[in-house]
Amino acid sequence: MQFIDQAEIEVQGGKGGDGMVSFRREKYVPAGGPSGGNGGRGGSVIFEADANLQTLLDFRYARIFKADDGKRGGSSNCTGANGKDVVVQVPCGTMVYDLEQDCLLGDLVSPGQRLCVAAGGKGGLGNQHFLSNRNRAPEYALPGLEGEQRQLRLELKLLAEVGIIGLPNAGKSTLIAALSAARPKIADYPFTTLVPNLGVVRKPTGDGTVFADIPGLIEGAAAGIGLGHEFLRHIERTRLLLHVLDVTAGDPIADFRVIEQELAAYGRGLMEKPQIIALNKIDALDEEMIREIEAELQRFSDAPCLHISAATRRGLDDLMQLVWQWLDEMAAADAEAQRLLELELQAQAELNNPFNSDVPIDGVTYSS
């Protein structure tokens, strides 16, 4: 399946139905009395996050989405039927931008989350709405309003807790294949992965965590060289970075600094994310040389270094044990921060509640 993470589309809400001019036959009522109903509301275009989608490929072939128009009002004060909404499924992690206003309309993260991107127009009022003492037989009604029309840019940022980064051929695809059921292309000759690979890695508790192999990171990626600029955005949502370093490369330290410089150049908080360094392909070097590389790395980073061989699965258990430990600690910290925020909001609400005060209100003193 082709991986597409950006698309531009047009959305159009349905037009509201026109109001109707109609009169009923009724004795002693001038012109029978107005009975024209209101028009129905136009349908809206709604985006819904779907956990089963991983790419914006569908929007390469369908670029225009238009909801149904509302129906015209009927006689006997009958309101016209509303237009049918168009619900468009998008992958979780899709950010929706308005091209003309250059603003973010919404970020669809959770499965089932919805966002109305083009509201339908209101239906027009029928002539029964304009009945008054001065105008007993109105002969006019209002037309329905046009629905919203927008040019949108969709941008997908993968939802993964762990992002696997590193230079091409460092062994990222081999690692995600060893940890999960993902089956990226792996060969014994140099090449670079062209699309991100997602894999679900099972915790000892049975829960699954999504890992993302972020391809295309080379020197100058943050400036648009190669494919890295296209995929750096996918690291923004990760909570933990797993930096895979090929110890058999000519200069592993230089390779490490290249990736770090690209993360810093891209910005957006990537350098602040916690990071674990995985020294890969250790089965090809002796232990003393690996220790020298690790010692040199400590001069530039305080991130923990683990020795692994993704091809032979050596050291993966220790690596995953540290990953699970860090993720659990971050989840606990987030839960505690949320608890403190709720307590603060609750205290603020009680402070602002006049019934919790002994101050007289309208001559009456309320006390808790």
N, C-alpha and C positions, 0 to 999 in steps of 0.2 A: 504494500500500500504506500502510495506517495505521501510524504509528510509535507503538509502546507500549514504554516503558522501565521500567515497574514492574508487578508482578503479585503476587497472593497466592494460594497454592495449598495443597492438603493432600496429603501423601504417606503411604502405608501399606505397610510391609513385610509379606510373606506370613507366615502362621502356620506354625510347624513341624508336621510330621506327628506323630501320636501313635505311641508305641511299641506293639507288639503282644504279646499273651499267646498263646503257642502252644507245643505239645509235640509232639515227634517220637516215633514208636514205635521203641523200641530195647530189646532184651532185656537184662535185669538192670539197667535204668536206671529209678529211681522215676518214675512218671507219664510215662514215655517220655522224660524230659529236656526242659528248656526250649529252645525254638528261635524265640522271637519276635524279630523284627528291630527295629532302631531306625527312627524316623520320619525322613523327609527334611527338609532345611533349607528354610525358606520363602524365596521369592525376595526380592531387594532392589530398591529403586528407585534408579537410578543416573543422574546427570546427565552428559552428554557435550557438550563444546564443539564447535560446528559453525561453520566459517568461512563457510558459505553462508547463514547466518541473520543478519539485521540488526535484528530486533525481537522483542519478547515477545508479539506479537499472538496467537499460538496459545493462550496461557494465558488469554485472555479467554473462550475457549469450552470449554476442558478444564481444570477446576480440581482434579480429584481423580485421583490416580494410585495404583493399588494393584497390588502384585505378586502372583503366584500363591502359593497355599499349598503346603507340602510334602505329599507323599503318606504315608499310613500305612505303618508297617513291615509286612513280610510274614512268612510262616512260613519255615522252613528258614534262619533267620538272615538273611533278605533285608532290606536297608535300603530304605526307601521312596525314591521319586524326589524330587530337590530341586525346589522351585518355580522357575518361570522368572522370571528378572530382567526388570524393565521399564527399558529404557534411553531416557531422555528427552533429546532434542536441544535445546540452548539456544545462543544466540549467544555468540561469544567476547566476553569482558568482562562476563559475568554474575556478580554477587555474590549469594550465597545466605545468607540470614539465618534463624535460628530465631526465630519471633515470640514464643513463650512465654518462652524464656530470653534473648531480645534479644541474641544473639551471632552473630558471623559464622562460618558453617560452612565456607565455602570461596570462592575466587575463581577462576573458570574463564577463563583467559586464552589458553592455547595451544590450537590445533585438536587435537582428539582427547583433551584432558585430561578425566579422569573424576573424579567425586565421588559417593560413596555417601551419600545423604541419608536413607535409611530402610532399615536392615539387616533382613533376614528373621530370624524366630525360629528357635531351635535345635530340631531334632527330638527327640521324647521317646525315652527308652531302652526297649528291649524287655525282656521278662522274662529272656532269656538273659543279660542284663548282670548280673542279681542272683543268679546261681548261686553258691553257696558250700557249704562243708562242712556248715554248720548248716542251710542252706535248699537242699535238692536239687531242690525243685519250686516255685519262686516263681510265684505266680499273680497277679502285678500288674506293671504297666508304667507309665511316666510319660507324661503328655500333652505335646504339643509346646508350645513357648512362643510367645506372641504376638510379631509383628514390631513394629518401631518405628513410631510414628505421630507425625507432626510437621505443624505449621502453618508454612509457609515464606513469606518475602517475597523476591521476586526483584527485583534492581535492576541495570539494564543501564547500564554506562559504556562509551561507544564507544571502540574502540581506534584511535587516530589519532596520528600523530607530530606533525602540525601542526594546531593549532586556529585557525580564522579567527574573530576576534571583532570587535565594533563595534556601533554603534547601528543600529536599523532603517534601511533605505534607504541605508546607507553604500556598498553595492556588493559585499557579501560573496558573494551568490549569483552575481552576474555574474562575479566573480573565479574562483570554483570551476568555473563553467561554461567559462571561458576556459582554465583550466589542465588540466581533465580531461574525461572523457566524461559526467560528471554533468550532468543537465538539470533543474535546479530551476526553479520558476516565476519568470519575469522579465517585468516590464512597465514601461511608461513612466509609471506613476502610483504614488503612495506606497502601500505595503503592507508588512507584515512576514511573513517566513517563519515557519511554525508548527511545522516539524519540522526536526531536523538533517539536513543533506545530506552524504553521504560521496562523495568522489571520489578515484580513484587517479591520481596524477600520476607520469608516467614520468621517471626520471632519465636523464641522458645515457648512463649505463652500461647502461640497459635495465631496471633494477630499478624496482619501483613503491613509492611512498610514499602512505599514506592521509592525505588532508586532510579536515577536518571543518568545515563551516560551522555555527557555533553560533548559533542564533537567539534572539530574545526578550530580549536584554540591554537593559534600560532602567534609568532611575534608580529605585532601590528594589528591583531584582531580587533581591538577596541577602536581602531581608527578606520575599520572597514576592510582591512586586507583579509583575503581568504573568506572562509565561512564563519569565523568566530564571531563577528559582529552580529550575524543573523541569529546566533544561538546563545549569546551571552545573557540575553534577557531571561532565558529559562532558568538561570541560576538564581535569579532574584527571589523566587518563592521558596527555595530550599532552606532548610534549617541548619544543615551541616554539610560541609564540603569534604569530600574524600579525594585528596590529591595523590594520584598515582604517578610515581616517578620511576622511570626505567634506569636501573643502576648499571645496565650494560651500555648505555649511551656514551658518547664521547666525553661529555661534560655534564653529568647529572645536576650539578649545582647551578650551572648556567641555565639548564632547562627549567629548573625550579623557579629561578628568578624571572625568567621570561613570563611564566604563567602569573606569578605574583604581580608583575608590572602591568600586565593586561587587566587583571582584576582591579588594580588601583586606578588605571586610566579610565576604565568603564565607570567606576564609582558606584553610586546607588546602594551603598552599604555592603558591597561584596567583600571588602577587606575586613569588615567587622564580624563576618560570620565565623563561627568556630570551625576549625579545620584539623583534619587528621592526615598525616603523610604516610602513604603506603609505599615502601621501597619494594618495587616489584622485580621479578626475575632473579631472585637471590640465588636460585639454584645454578646460575651461570657464573657466579663469582665466589671467591673464598670469603670466609667470615671476617677476616681482618680488613679487607678492602671495603666491605659493607659498613663496618664500624667507622672507618675513616670518612666515608661519605656522610654517615649520620652525624658524626662530630662536626663536620664542616657545615651541615645544614643548621645546626644549633646556633651558629653565628648569625643567621638571618631570620630564624623563626623559632618560637617557643612551642610550636605545635608538636604533639607526640609523634614519634616515628615508629612504625611497625614494619617488620620484615615479612614479606609474603612472596609466594609464587602462585599467581592466579592459574597458571597452566596445570600445576600439580596439586593445587589446593593447600599448599603448605602455609601455615600461619593464618589461614582465614578464620579459624575459630577464635583466636585471640583478637583479631581485627573486629569481628562482629560483636564480640563481648564488649569491647570498648564503645562501639557505635551504639549498641542498645543502652549501655550505661549513660552515655551522654544524652541520648534522646529522652530517656526516662527523666533525667535531671531537668532538662529543658521543659518537658511537659509538666513536671511538678512545679517549676518556677512560674510557668504561665498560669497554672491553676491557682497558685497562691496570689499572683498579681491580680487575677480576676476576682478572687475572694476579697482582697483588700479594697478593690475598686467598688465592689458592691456594698461593702460596709461603709465606705466613704459616702456613696450616694445615698444610702439609707440614713446615715447620720445627718447629711445635708437636708434631706427631705423632712426629717423630724424637727430640725432646727427652724425650718421655714414654715412649719405647720403652726398656725396661731392657736390651735386648740391644745398644744403642748406647752403653752406659756401661761403665766399668772397675770399677764397684762390684761386689764379690762378691755373688752370689745363690746361696743354699743351698750356700755353700762353693766355688762355681765362679765364676771371673772371665770375663765375656764382653766382648769388645772388638771394635770394628769395624776 
